[in-house]
Amino acid sequence: MTRAPRHPLTRVVAALLALAAAPFPRAGATPPPPTSAPTANPAPSVRRGQLSVLKLVRADRESVGTVKVGSLAQRTLTFFNTATVPVSITLQSKTCGCLSASLDRQTVHPDQIVTVTLAATVAPSLGEQVQSARFAVTWTAPDGAPASEQAVCLVRYGADLSYMAMPQVIRRTAIAGVPVSHGVWLRWLDEGAAEAFVAASATCTVPGMSLEGPLETPGSPDVRMFQMAGTPLAPGFYPGEVRLRVARPEPSELVVPVKLTVLPAWYSEPGGAVFAGASVPLDLRLSPRTPAAPAPARVTLRGEAPFTARLATTDGGAAVVRLEPTRPLDQAEIGSARLHVFAQSGALLMDLPVAWFGPEALGSATSTPPR
């Protein structure tokens, strides 16, 4: 039997149906990496956001198991640059000072690999410990636009414990010029092991703070204590670490992060001074945050100012800083300075802003805008 010839329109319809059935690429979809990119087998896991330019090709297990206290829990991850342009990779942040994160290169060219190494000092604490490092990947797209991604790499581990340390992190708020202290306790799990304890070194990296110990704790023969103590001299945030090197009964190293926030010992009402046009004396009334706050002993002005500052007292005995003009303000004059209040010990009790505006400058700053 002879088959009737297909009409040309039939061929067109069949072709359109076949095209519609074919998979269509999504808009914005990431193209597959070059066929030359190596592939891990089995594929390792990595914690990351939308990381597409650097492909993970090799990685140690995220959980490295139980590690001896004071030793390093290490993990390496290797990435392959699938882009057609060089990319830069930099460390953005770490979860702990006990973690080091290194790169074998910071510029990764196309078809090149970069290895990330995480190494965490194991702390003597129960349960799983997790540390992470955040990296940023940046490059210039072919159209000249800047582009970036971020990745977070983790390492998990447990401690092979002979003793525990408490706390794992020290967070304290202190007042400038007022002594502050905080303890770090070591508790041995084996009875009698603390009797053989010998510390090779004990240091604290927080400015103005030192570490004392070991100190015995009456009634707790398996516990030893170290005490971080000192007098912070200036307000601010002071991160640091308590580091202990244990020589016996077994060598190890302990790192306890410290986050110390120091507040001004006194506060002022008002919280600063503004000379607005008129050159008349101004008073700032000072009050302590705590009865233990050291008394103000002297004041200084940081920066050139058209007035002097002196410490005085009211009839009720309250401390007052009096600002007295030394000359009239120029018509368009604008300026600012800092007023520092110190204790006899040199501790900075307050850092206050002071500003001044001449009559014309004040008028231009307060004039009604045109409708």
N, C-alpha and C positions, 0 to 999 in steps of 0.2 A: 504494500500500500504506500502510495506516495503522500508524504506530509505536505500540507499546504504551507506555503511560505508565510513567515511571520510579518505582520505589518510593521513598518518602521516605527510607528508610534508605540507599539508594544515594547520594543527594545528600550525606548526612552523611559517609559514608565517603570520597567524592571530595574533600570540603572538608578533611578531616583529612589526606589524602595530599598535597594541595597545600600545606597549612601546614607539613608535615614537610619538604617539598622546598625551602621558602624558606630563604635564609641567615639564620642566627640570630646576633645580636650577641654577641661575646665578652665575658665578664665582665671588667671593668676596662679595656676598650678605650677609647682616647682618641677623643672625639667629633671629627668633622671640623671644621675652622675655618669661621667664618661665610663666606657666599658673597661678602661684601664684601672679604675679604682678598685683596690683589694676589698674583699668581703670577708668579714669574720664568720667563723663557723665553729660552734654555734654563735648566733648573734648575741653580743653582750648587751647588758642593760645600762642605760645612762639616764640621769635625771637632767632634763633640759627643757627649755621652752620651745619656741619654733626655730630650732637650730637646723639650718638646711645647707649652708655653705660648707661647713666642716662636718664631714661624715665620720662617725665613730667606727673604727675598723678593728680595734683591739682594746681590751680592758680587763684588769683584774676584777675579781669578784668584789661587789660593793661591801659585803661583810667579810672581814678578814679573820674572824674568829676571836679566840681568847689570846691576849697578849700580856706579857709580863709588865707589871707596873713600872713606869719610868722608861720603858722601851718605846720604840716607834711602831705605830700601826701604819703601814704604807700601802698605797694603791697607785697604780699608773694607768693612764688612759691615753690612747693614741688616736689622733684625728687626721683625716685626709682632706685636703682642700679640693673641692669639686668645682670651684669657680674658675673662670677664665682670667681672673685678675688676682694680684696679691691681696692678702687680708692680714690685718694686724690683730693680735690677741693679747690682752692685758688683764692682770688681776685687778678686780674691783673691790672685793671685801672677803674677810674670813670670819668664821663664827667664834674663833678663840685664838688667843695668842699662843696656845699650845700647838697650833696647826701651822705648818709651813706648806706653801704651794708654789711650785716652780715650773717653769716652761723651758724646754731646750732651745726654743727660738721664739721671737716675738713677731717676726714677719714670715708668713707662710705663702710661698709662691704656688701657682697652679701645679697640681699633681705632686705636691710636697706634703710631708706629714709633720705634725707637731705632737710632742709627748708632754702630758701634764702629770706631775708627780705630787701626790698628797702624802704628808707624813705628820702624824699626830702623836704627841707624847701622851701615853696612857696614864690617866689619873686613877688613884685608888678609890673607886666608887662602885657601888653595886649597880647591876643592870647594864643595858646596852648604852654605849656612848656613840654619839653621832656628831661628826664635824663636817663642814662643807665650805667650799670656796666658790665665789661667783666670778666669772670671767666675761669680758666684753669682746666681741668680734666686730671689727669695723673694716669697711672697704669702700672704694669708689666704684659705683655702677658704671657700665659702659656709656650711659647717657650723661655721666659726670655728676650725678646726684650722690650724696653720701648715704650709706646704708650701714645698719648695725644689727646685731643679735646678741643675746646673752645666754650663758649656760651656767648651770650649777652642778658641780661635781661633789659627790659625797663619799665618805668612808665611815663604815660602821665597825665597832669592835667591842669586846668585853675585856674586863681586867682580871688577870690571874692574881687574886687578892691574897695578901698576907696581913694587910691593914687597910683601914678606911680613913678617908680624910673628910672633915666637915668644917665649913661649908665648901661646896664646889666652886662657888663664886661669891666674892665679898662685894656687897653694894652698901655704901654708907653715905649719909649726908652729915656734913660737919659744918662748923662755923669758924670763920677765919680768926686765928688767935686763940682758939679754945682747944685744949688737948682732946684728942680722940684716940680710941683704941678698939681693936677687934681681934678676937682669938681665932686660931686655926687648930683644930683638935685632930690628933691621930689616935686611932683605936685599933689595937692588934686583935686579930681573930683567934690566935692561939694563946692560951693562958700562959703567962710568964714570958712571952716573947718580948714585951716592952722593956723588960729588965736589961736586955742586951742591946737596946737601941742606942745608936751613936749617929749624930748628925754631922756630915762632912762640911756642910755650909748652909747658911740660912740668910737670905737676902730679900729685900723689898725694894722694888723699882719706883714706887710712888714718891714724888718729890716731897721732902719734909718728913717722911715716915721711915721708921726702922723696924727691925724684927728682933724680938727678944725670945730666948728659949734655948733648949726645951725646959718647960716648967712642969713639975709634977702636980698631979691633981689628987688631993687627999680623998681617999675612999674609992678611987678608980685606978687600981694598979696597972691596968692594961691601956691606960690613956696617957698621952703626953700632949702638952699644949705649947704653941708658939703664939706670941702676941705682937700684932702690928700696932705700933704706937707712935705718936708724934703730934706736932702742932702745925697745922697748915697755915701758911702766912698770907695767902691771897685767895680771893674768891675765884671760882672757875671749876672746870671738870678735869679731873686728873686720873686717867687710866693707867694701870700698871699691873704688876704681878708680884705674888709671893712665891719664891722659889726655894725649895728644900731639897738638898741632896743627902740621901740616907746612905751611910756607910755600912751599918750593921743593924739588924741581923742579916739583911741582904741588900746589896746596892740597888738603889732606885732613885728616881727624880720626880718630884711633885711640883706642879705648876698650878697655882690658884689665881685666876684673874681677879683684879681689884678695879672697881669703878667708884671713885670717890668724888662726890659733888660738894664743893665748899661754898657756903653762902656768906654774904657780908655779915659781920658781927653786929652792925648797927643799920638802921634805916632812917631815912630823912623825910620830913614833912615840910614842904612839898618835896617831891623826888628829884628836884633840880631847880635851877634859877634862870629866869629870863629878865633881862633889862630891856624893857620895851619903851623906847623914846626917852622917858624921864631918867635922870641920873640920881636916883635915891637909894639909900642903903636897903639891902635885903637880908633877911634872917632865914636860916634853915635850921629847924628844930630836929635834934638827933635823939633817937631812942634805941636801947639795946634789944637784941632778939632774945637774949637770955641773961639772967643775973651774973653768969660767969663770964660774960663778954668783957674783954679788957677795955679800959677807959680810953677815950680819944686823948692824944697827947700833942699832936701837931697837924697842921693842914698845909697843903701846897697846891699851887695852881700849875697845871701842865699846859703850857701854851701862853702866848702873849695875850693879856687881858687888860681892859681899861678900869680895873678895880683891884683891890687887895682883899685877902681872905684872912680872918683871924678867928681863933677859937675863943668862945666866951661862955658864960653861964648866966642863967636867968635867976630871978630871986628865989625860985623854987629849987634851984640846984641842977636844972636840966642843962644838957650841953647844947650849945648853939654855935653855928658857924655864921659869922657876920661878914657880908660882902659890901665893901664901901667903895664907891666910884672914886677914881683918881683924876678924872677929867670929864668934860662934857663929851657926849658921843657926836661924831660927825654926822651930818644930815643923812647921808646914804650908807653909813657904816653898817656892816654885818659881820659878825664873828662868833666863834665858839671856843670853849676850852673845857678841860676836865678838872674837877676838884677832887683831890685825894685826901682822905682822912686816915691817919696812921695811929697805931698804938705806940706805947713807949718801946716795946720790943721790936718795932719795925713792921709789924703785921699790918697789911692794908685792910682797914675796916670798911671803907666805902669808896666808891668811884662814881662821882656824880657829874651830870652834864650841866654846863652853864652856857648861855647864849645871850647875844645882845643885838639890838636893831636900832639904828638911828631913826629920827622922826620921819624922814622921807622914805627910808626903806620900810618902815613900819606901815606908812600910808599906802605904799604900792602893794604891800602884802595883804592889806585888809580892805582895799578899795572894792567897791561893788563892781562886778564885771558888767560890761555893756549888755543891754538886752538885744 
